[in-house]
Amino acid sequence: MTKHSPENERIKRKYFVYLKEAEGHSEPTVDAVAKALSRFEEYTHYRDFKKFHYEQAKAFKWQLAEQMGQRSGKRLSKATLHATLTQLKQFFFWLAGQPGYKARLQYSDAKYFNLSDKDTRVATAQREKKAPTLEQVRRVIEMMPGGNEIERRDRALIAFTLLTGARDSAIASMKLKHVDLTANGVYQDAREVKTKFSKTFYTFFFPVGDDFRHIVVEWVRFLREDKLWGNDDPLFPATRVALGATLQFEAAGLEKAHWSTAEPIRKVFREAFERADLPYFNPHSFRNTLVRLGQERCKTPEEFKAWSQNLGHEKPLTTFMSYGRVETERQGEIIRELGAARKAIQPGVDDFAEAVARKLRDVGAMLPSRQ
């Protein structure tokens, strides 16, 4: 069975270059587009894109809606359907303007990849983002062993994520020189650190507790003073794998090299929360924790601006729109508090109104009557 179409591969490569060089999209975004196209080609048995018909889009939508996720074993979520179909729609819209395809495709054909309005609302609805409390993160770290250098690294990794709110991709690429213990901060230099949108900014340690800071300080000192590592060495090095006594590959300390991806970081988090008998929270959820903490502690616009900037957001509105949703539980508390406050005020209002009426009656009794 055919596993690819040479014509399709050529035009896909051209599209990927367009996405990166003209649209400025990152490699992960292009990878997601490639995955969506692969799904569609597999469904059509790698039929040439020049033979595309909108009926293929309609049938593919139905097939995709029935597909099961490899990890969950359940049908793909509406969000996944929406993302996949949107990527395909954008590709075929672009394709309709390319030489050799103009005569065969219509721009309107791409719209057949749209979900229904109802499914689109479900897919794009903002849902409450779960985040651990400071107490839960503290418990996770307390339950983690710290006997060897790998275990110490893992404890410091979780403490550092909370202390800085840095994204896992940035943490995986950080070097020792990026941490300034004197200034209590981290310089996220986009020339070397994989920050979102390649932004360069400075993050000061968030005020989450001296215990978290102490773990990070001890880790940095261990690398510099005990391991004698230098500025350009990784802050959180990869695990060195070697052949053990049982002739099996096993962890054998730290490798003086960065993790190639952020997946090992997520694995550390997953195992740590499981050990503490808590639901898994990924590294990014710690940013939600910090935003909620900022909502509690910041009393002025300037304070929240600084807090938002510390997360790498240029505008506080980004923090509010992306992370600042009021939790349902807290929403209920606020509404109940407002109700209690209204009840507390009401008796005073009634008393005041009655006093005014009484005063008016007294004044009226003193006025001469009108014949």
Secondary structure, DSSP 8 states (H G I E B T S, - for coil): -----HHHHHHHHHHHHIIIIIS---HHHHHHHHHHHHHHHHHTTS--GGG--HHHHHHHHHHHHH-B-TTT-SB--HHHHHHHHHHHHHHHHHHTTSTTTTTT--GGGGGGG---HHHHHHHH---------HHHHHHHHHHS--SSHHHHHHHHHHHHHHHH---HHHHHH-BGGGEETTTTEEEE-TTTS--GGG--EEEE--SS-HHHHHHHHHHHHIIIIIS---TTSBSS--EEEEE-TTSSEEEEEE-SS--SSSHHHHHHHHHHHHHTT-----TTHHHHHHHHHHHHH--SHHHHHHHHHHTT-SSHHHHHHHH----HHHHHHHHHHHHHHHHHHHHHHHHHHHHHHHHHHHHHHHS----
